[in-house]
Amino acid sequence: MFKIDPASNRINPLEVKRFSDLGFTERKHLQEWLENYPQALTQGDGDELLIIQKEFDGFDDTRERLDLLAIDKDGNLVIIENKLDDSGRDVVWQALKYASYCANLKKQQVVEIFQRYLNQKAQSTGSEPDNAERVLLEFLQADDLQSVQLNTLKSQRLILVAAHYRKEVTNTVLWLSQFGVNCQCFKVTPYQAGTELFLNVEQIIPTPEASDFMIGMIAKEDEEKSASNEQRRSHGLRMAFWEQALEAFSQSSCRLFDNISPSRDHWLSAGSGLSGMPYSLIFGKSEVRVEFYMSRPQAETNQLVFDQLFAQKEQIEAAFGAELEWQPLPDRKACRIQYSRAVDGYNKDNWADMIKWLVEHMTRLEATLSAPLGVIRQNLKSL
């Protein structure tokens, strides 16, 4: 890795360091970094991880503990093992043991593990803990736990993190991949330039190219698996609901969803004129909702737009005709403004009234935010 010196038009190599030379430890430093920024171990947008426990020791009849336990967007548990400067010989065996222990965890146990983690974090900061089930459903973009596939059979993932890997470790990981065991190796290298310190995180197994192929094969296999009765029912209901809703929108003055197709998801989104910041309709089992969702990859941009709108909160809510819910969502690095209504969503007898409500309030939300967003759009162009 090199540092660019624009003044001299030269590049200068950064000095490779060992974690131990810099006084960094596995538990106090590397684990802490990854706990607070797990996206360092992901390969792109949508490939997010949610940390649900650290130093987890909730295994019956053992005194072992894994470093970090996470969940991905597909509801798979992810076992993360950190080994700092050297992977050691037994890290794969250790991670496989933890995966086998975690494979037995049921949905409610996962929620309870996550709640304990949130309680511990809140206690350390003196704040009120988040509700684990709500945060999980938000992360998984699901209506309720019953319809979520969480920690299903053979779905556990392994992530190994170290500055150096022994050959016996890499050979074993590559061999396991032939049997569908999802195991990734990340090489972490600290660098120093003067008083500045840098960390490079690089996935070395599988390579990104091979990873894309493997993910594609796994996704294909998942598609071919029969969905649960609850999922099939939910998907069918959503498709039918959105067909009726889009027909109603086509006959209204709101043109946002003219080119949007029905979906089996519980949301439909349409552009607002700001990239990565759509208007969305939400159809849930217990509520319907209209929202403006600020979800660009740059968290600071989402916060900037949210703050500029929040500064006009009184005028916006007066124009909309009701109090809105203003949600910064710091855990997701996104922000949201929404208005919701409690319903019995899966009762088709209620659909006509629900759709009428969605059309009316999305029309009002777009009309209310149109002018403020026009100003913000111009401001963003000038940045």
PLY file of the C-alpha trace (Angstrom):
ply
format ascii 1.0
element vertex 383
property float x
property float y
property float z
element edge 382
property int vertex1
property int vertex2
end_header
0.00 0.00 0.00
1.27 3.46 -0.93
0.55 6.99 0.14
0.15 9.54 -2.68
2.09 12.80 -2.40
0.40 15.18 -4.86
2.98 17.94 -4.25
5.89 15.81 -5.49
3.75 13.62 -7.75
5.22 10.53 -6.10
4.01 7.55 -4.13
5.63 6.45 -0.90
5.25 2.97 0.60
3.51 2.65 3.93
5.32 0.66 6.58
3.75 -2.73 7.29
3.42 -3.32 11.02
2.45 -6.14 13.35
-0.49 -5.59 15.66
1.64 -6.63 18.61
4.32 -4.06 17.67
1.68 -1.34 17.85
0.34 -2.56 21.19
-2.97 -3.73 19.73
-4.68 -6.83 21.12
-7.28 -9.16 19.70
-10.04 -8.59 22.22
-9.54 -4.93 23.14
-8.85 -3.63 19.65
-9.53 -5.82 16.59
-12.70 -7.27 18.08
-13.87 -3.80 19.12
-13.23 -2.38 15.63
-15.19 -5.14 13.91
-18.02 -5.05 16.45
-18.58 -1.37 15.72
-17.97 -1.58 11.96
-18.85 -5.12 10.76
-19.24 -3.87 7.19
-15.42 -4.10 6.96
-16.13 -7.81 6.48
-18.64 -7.42 3.65
-18.20 -7.17 -0.07
-20.73 -4.60 -1.23
-24.10 -2.90 -0.85
-26.75 -5.13 0.65
-24.19 -7.56 2.10
-24.68 -6.20 5.61
-23.99 -7.78 8.97
-25.71 -7.08 12.28
-23.69 -7.95 15.38
-25.97 -9.70 17.89
-23.45 -10.78 20.57
-19.76 -10.73 21.47
-17.76 -13.09 23.66
-20.74 -15.43 23.39
-20.49 -18.33 25.83
-24.05 -19.63 25.86
-23.16 -23.18 24.87
-24.39 -26.02 27.06
-21.72 -28.04 28.88
-18.77 -26.07 27.45
-16.72 -23.14 28.67
-15.88 -21.95 25.17
-16.82 -18.57 23.76
-16.81 -17.20 20.24
-15.54 -13.71 19.45
-18.44 -12.17 17.55
-21.83 -13.52 16.52
-23.66 -11.75 13.70
-26.62 -12.21 11.39
-26.75 -11.42 7.67
-29.59 -10.13 5.50
-30.71 -13.69 4.68
-31.14 -14.58 8.35
-27.98 -16.70 8.51
-25.91 -16.70 11.70
-22.30 -15.63 11.11
-19.52 -16.82 13.43
-16.57 -14.39 13.40
-13.24 -15.55 14.83
-10.32 -13.10 15.20
-6.70 -14.24 15.54
-4.69 -11.02 15.15
-1.10 -11.58 13.84
-1.31 -15.35 13.26
-4.28 -17.57 12.53
-2.89 -20.52 14.48
-3.48 -24.10 13.43
-6.87 -24.76 15.03
-8.95 -21.73 14.07
-11.05 -23.64 11.50
-11.83 -26.42 13.96
-12.70 -23.82 16.57
-15.06 -21.97 14.22
-16.70 -25.23 13.08
-17.38 -26.17 16.71
-19.04 -22.82 17.32
-21.10 -23.17 14.13
-22.30 -26.59 15.26
-23.32 -25.16 18.62
-25.13 -22.22 17.00
-26.93 -24.48 14.51
-29.25 -25.59 17.31
-30.40 -22.08 18.22
-34.10 -21.43 17.61
-35.57 -18.09 16.55
-36.58 -17.04 20.04
-33.17 -17.99 21.41
-31.50 -15.79 18.79
-33.77 -12.90 19.79
-32.96 -13.44 23.48
-29.21 -13.54 22.77
-29.49 -10.29 20.82
-31.59 -8.68 23.57
-28.93 -9.50 26.17
-26.35 -7.86 23.93
-28.48 -4.73 23.51
-29.09 -4.62 27.26
-25.34 -4.82 27.94
-24.61 -2.01 25.47
-27.35 0.18 26.92
-26.10 -0.44 30.46
-22.58 0.61 29.49
-23.86 3.90 28.04
-26.61 4.55 30.59
-29.31 4.56 27.90
-32.52 2.62 27.29
-31.96 -0.66 25.37
-33.49 -1.17 21.93
-36.01 -3.94 21.41
-34.17 -6.88 19.83
-37.14 -8.22 17.87
-37.91 -4.81 16.38
-34.27 -4.21 15.38
-34.02 -7.70 13.83
-37.21 -7.27 11.80
-36.04 -3.83 10.66
-32.67 -5.28 9.60
-34.26 -8.27 7.83
-37.02 -6.06 6.35
-39.71 -8.44 7.55
-43.15 -8.07 9.10
-42.94 -10.62 11.90
-40.74 -13.41 13.20
-43.15 -16.11 12.08
-42.51 -15.35 8.41
-38.72 -15.05 8.79
-36.35 -17.89 7.96
-33.73 -17.50 10.67
-30.74 -19.78 11.31
-32.10 -22.51 9.05
-30.44 -25.89 8.51
-26.90 -25.74 7.05
-27.05 -21.92 6.79
-24.35 -20.96 9.31
-21.42 -18.91 7.94
-17.84 -18.66 9.16
-15.59 -15.59 8.94
-11.94 -15.87 9.98
-9.85 -12.74 10.54
-6.05 -12.68 10.89
-2.95 -10.90 9.62
-1.33 -14.18 8.54
-2.81 -17.56 7.61
-1.03 -20.86 7.93
-1.19 -23.19 4.96
-3.11 -25.85 6.88
-5.83 -23.29 7.57
-6.23 -22.05 3.99
-6.16 -25.60 2.59
-8.88 -26.70 5.01
-11.08 -23.70 4.20
-10.80 -24.36 0.46
-11.62 -28.03 1.02
-14.67 -27.19 3.13
-15.99 -24.89 0.40
-16.43 -27.95 -1.84
-19.04 -29.21 0.62
-21.02 -25.98 0.75
-19.53 -24.67 4.01
-19.57 -20.88 3.67
-16.21 -19.84 5.13
-14.40 -16.59 4.36
-10.85 -15.57 5.31
-10.06 -11.88 5.72
-6.47 -10.69 5.92
-6.04 -7.61 8.11
-2.82 -5.62 7.80
-1.91 -2.54 9.87
0.20 0.18 8.22
1.96 3.22 9.60
2.99 6.52 8.03
4.54 8.80 10.61
2.00 9.10 13.39
-0.88 7.95 11.18
-2.14 4.36 11.35
-4.10 2.55 8.64
-5.84 -0.83 8.42
-6.31 -2.81 5.22
-9.03 -5.48 5.26
-8.92 -7.86 2.31
-10.93 -10.98 1.58
-8.47 -13.62 0.39
-10.67 -16.75 0.48
-12.68 -17.02 -1.56
-11.51 -14.31 -3.92
-14.22 -11.76 -4.75
-14.68 -13.34 -8.19
-15.11 -16.83 -6.75
-17.29 -15.43 -3.99
-19.73 -13.97 -6.54
-19.99 -17.36 -8.25
-20.54 -19.21 -4.96
-23.13 -16.69 -3.80
-24.94 -17.13 -7.11
-25.01 -20.89 -6.70
-26.26 -20.64 -3.13
-28.96 -18.16 -4.18
-30.07 -20.55 -6.93
-30.26 -23.41 -4.45
-32.26 -21.26 -2.06
-34.71 -20.37 -4.84
-35.30 -24.01 -5.52
-36.11 -24.79 -1.89
-39.79 -24.90 -1.14
-40.88 -21.90 0.90
-42.81 -22.34 4.10
-46.61 -22.12 3.99
-46.46 -18.79 5.82
-44.04 -17.34 3.27
-46.07 -18.55 0.30
-49.20 -17.04 1.82
-47.45 -13.74 2.54
-45.97 -13.51 -0.95
-49.31 -14.27 -2.59
-51.14 -11.73 -0.45
-48.57 -9.03 -1.16
-48.72 -9.56 -4.92
-52.51 -9.36 -4.87
-52.51 -6.30 -2.60
-49.96 -4.39 -4.68
-51.87 -5.14 -7.90
-54.96 -3.51 -6.41
-52.99 -0.66 -4.87
-51.14 0.18 -8.10
-54.43 0.17 -9.99
-55.81 2.70 -7.48
-52.68 4.87 -7.79
-52.98 4.83 -11.60
-56.43 6.41 -11.24
-55.23 9.05 -8.76
-53.31 12.30 -9.17
-50.15 10.70 -7.74
-47.83 9.62 -10.57
-45.00 8.21 -8.44
-45.85 4.56 -9.02
-46.85 4.64 -12.69
-43.89 2.50 -13.77
-43.69 0.27 -10.70
-44.68 -3.42 -10.85
-46.34 -5.49 -8.11
-43.92 -7.26 -5.79
-43.98 -10.03 -3.22
-42.04 -7.75 -0.86
-43.90 -5.81 1.82
-42.79 -2.48 0.35
-42.90 -0.63 -2.99
-40.51 2.26 -3.66
-40.50 5.06 -6.19
-37.98 7.79 -6.98
-38.14 11.17 -5.28
-35.64 12.92 -7.56
-32.83 12.31 -5.06
-30.75 9.19 -5.71
-30.97 6.63 -2.93
-33.86 8.45 -1.25
-37.16 6.93 -2.38
-40.76 7.33 -1.38
-42.08 3.97 -0.13
-45.39 2.29 0.53
-45.41 -0.34 3.28
-47.98 -3.15 3.50
-47.62 -5.13 6.71
-49.59 -7.63 8.68
-50.35 -5.04 11.36
-49.82 -1.67 9.67
-49.69 0.31 6.46
-47.24 3.15 6.08
-46.03 5.89 3.78
-42.46 7.09 4.13
-39.54 9.02 2.70
-36.41 6.92 3.21
-32.90 8.42 3.08
-30.61 5.45 2.37
-27.56 6.54 0.44
-24.31 4.66 1.20
-22.93 7.87 2.72
-24.49 8.17 6.18
-23.49 11.83 6.44
-25.53 12.72 3.33
-28.60 10.97 4.73
-28.19 12.85 8.02
-27.68 16.15 6.20
-30.95 15.79 4.26
-32.79 14.60 7.38
-31.53 17.58 9.41
-32.54 20.09 6.72
-36.04 18.62 6.61
-36.26 18.38 10.40
-35.43 22.08 10.64
-38.72 22.63 8.76
-40.66 20.09 10.86
-43.38 22.47 11.98
-44.12 23.76 8.46
-43.93 20.26 6.94
-46.33 18.71 9.44
-48.72 21.64 9.06
-48.76 21.13 5.28
-49.13 17.36 5.66
-51.94 17.75 8.19
-50.60 15.45 10.89
-47.57 14.74 13.06
-44.97 12.61 11.28
-42.52 10.12 12.77
-38.92 11.36 12.38
-36.43 8.48 12.66
-32.63 9.01 12.32
-31.97 5.19 12.42
-28.25 5.52 13.35
-27.74 1.73 13.48
-28.60 1.50 9.79
-26.85 4.75 8.78
-30.14 5.79 7.19
-32.97 8.15 8.09
-36.73 7.97 7.63
-39.81 10.16 7.82
-43.02 8.15 8.02
-46.72 8.13 8.74
-48.45 4.88 9.67
-51.80 3.36 10.51
-52.55 0.18 12.47
-54.57 -2.36 10.46
-55.45 -6.03 10.14
-53.48 -6.15 6.93
-54.02 -9.74 5.86
-57.81 -9.45 6.04
-58.80 -8.76 2.42
-62.03 -7.12 3.57
-59.90 -4.20 4.81
-57.90 -3.73 1.63
-60.09 -1.16 -0.11
-59.93 1.18 2.90
-56.18 0.57 3.37
-55.43 1.32 -0.29
-57.54 4.49 -0.17
-55.52 5.56 2.90
-52.18 4.86 1.15
-53.16 6.83 -1.95
-54.37 9.80 0.09
-51.35 10.00 2.38
-48.66 9.29 -0.20
-50.18 12.04 -2.36
-50.03 14.39 0.63
-46.49 13.34 1.56
-45.15 13.92 -1.96
-46.90 17.30 -2.22
-45.57 18.32 1.21
-41.92 17.36 0.57
-41.71 18.36 -3.09
-40.60 21.96 -2.51
-38.16 21.29 0.37
-36.56 18.41 -1.56
-36.21 20.64 -4.63
-34.12 23.08 -2.59
-32.09 20.25 -1.03
-31.43 18.76 -4.46
-29.89 22.04 -5.62
-27.85 22.30 -2.43
-26.44 18.78 -2.88
-25.39 19.59 -6.43
-23.33 22.51 -5.16
-21.42 20.40 -2.60
0 1
1 2
2 3
3 4
4 5
5 6
6 7
7 8
8 9
9 10
10 11
11 12
12 13
13 14
14 15
15 16
16 17
17 18
18 19
19 20
20 21
21 22
22 23
23 24
24 25
25 26
26 27
27 28
28 29
29 30
30 31
31 32
32 33
33 34
34 35
35 36
36 37
37 38
38 39
39 40
40 41
41 42
42 43
43 44
44 45
45 46
46 47
47 48
48 49
49 50
50 51
51 52
52 53
53 54
54 55
55 56
56 57
57 58
58 59
59 60
60 61
61 62
62 63
63 64
64 65
65 66
66 67
67 68
68 69
69 70
70 71
71 72
72 73
73 74
74 75
75 76
76 77
77 78
78 79
79 80
80 81
81 82
82 83
83 84
84 85
85 86
86 87
87 88
88 89
89 90
90 91
91 92
92 93
93 94
94 95
95 96
96 97
97 98
98 99
99 100
100 101
101 102
102 103
103 104
104 105
105 106
106 107
107 108
108 109
109 110
110 111
111 112
112 113
113 114
114 115
115 116
116 117
117 118
118 119
119 120
120 121
121 122
122 123
123 124
124 125
125 126
126 127
127 128
128 129
129 130
130 131
131 132
132 133
133 134
134 135
135 136
136 137
137 138
138 139
139 140
140 141
141 142
142 143
143 144
144 145
145 146
146 147
147 148
148 149
149 150
150 151
151 152
152 153
153 154
154 155
155 156
156 157
157 158
158 159
159 160
160 161
161 162
162 163
163 164
164 165
165 166
166 167
167 168
168 169
169 170
170 171
171 172
172 173
173 174
174 175
175 176
176 177
177 178
178 179
179 180
180 181
181 182
182 183
183 184
184 185
185 186
186 187
187 188
188 189
189 190
190 191
191 192
192 193
193 194
194 195
195 196
196 197
197 198
198 199
199 200
200 201
201 202
202 203
203 204
204 205
205 206
206 207
207 208
208 209
209 210
210 211
211 212
212 213
213 214
214 215
215 216
216 217
217 218
218 219
219 220
220 221
221 222
222 223
223 224
224 225
225 226
226 227
227 228
228 229
229 230
230 231
231 232
232 233
233 234
234 235
235 236
236 237
237 238
238 239
239 240
240 241
241 242
242 243
243 244
244 245
245 246
246 247
247 248
248 249
249 250
250 251
251 252
252 253
253 254
254 255
255 256
256 257
257 258
258 259
259 260
260 261
261 262
262 263
263 264
264 265
265 266
266 267
267 268
268 269
269 270
270 271
271 272
272 273
273 274
274 275
275 276
276 277
277 278
278 279
279 280
280 281
281 282
282 283
283 284
284 285
285 286
286 287
287 288
288 289
289 290
290 291
291 292
292 293
293 294
294 295
295 296
296 297
297 298
298 299
299 300
300 301
301 302
302 303
303 304
304 305
305 306
306 307
307 308
308 309
309 310
310 311
311 312
312 313
313 314
314 315
315 316
316 317
317 318
318 319
319 320
320 321
321 322
322 323
323 324
324 325
325 326
326 327
327 328
328 329
329 330
330 331
331 332
332 333
333 334
334 335
335 336
336 337
337 338
338 339
339 340
340 341
341 342
342 343
343 344
344 345
345 346
346 347
347 348
348 349
349 350
350 351
351 352
352 353
353 354
354 355
355 356
356 357
357 358
358 359
359 360
360 361
361 362
362 363
363 364
364 365
365 366
366 367
367 368
368 369
369 370
370 371
371 372
372 373
373 374
374 375
375 376
376 377
377 378
378 379
379 380
380 381
381 382
